[in-house]
């Protein structure tokens, strides 16, 4: 558990609850919010949903169950604010032997197309699918994060951007303080990454 990282005596406000995930975890977050996971339900009401370079499978038609994408624009009937963050290099193969880690047809772009307002979308240009992870990822799986996916020069800028835009989004939609999110949208702050796509549905 991560109890030693958290401050003590924190009372959660379950009326302001966000759900987030990266890669397949992002797909699972969307599936849970959309009620697509069999035998799992919750009485908790989510106010915000965030997908970080999420993927719905290996390719269109090769989605892992449960399939989340419908390929119908604005089909996600979610009663909450949504943010989708993508990586520009996620859909690029690292080499001819391995598939892209966030392939076209099942990636962030497809998820965002199905979102309804309010929603926002950011794609970091020169960063890959795992570039928001820690600099040191241990074990076989951790080492694989460096070998399997196309990546940027350093993970730290993407990690800082994802953390910052996540906080700005939650402040905007859970606290009603949108100035930081709007500053990112309008290019009024210096970011650690270059954005290749920005879009808002409001």
Secondary structure by P-SEA (a helix, b strand, c coil): ccccccccccccccccccccccaaaaaaaaaaaacccccccccccccbbbbccccccccccccccccccccccccccccbbbbbbbbccccccccccccccccccccaaaaaaaccccbbbbbbccccccccccccccccccccccccccccccaaaaaaaaaaaaaaaaaaccccccaaaaaaaaccccccccccbbbbcc
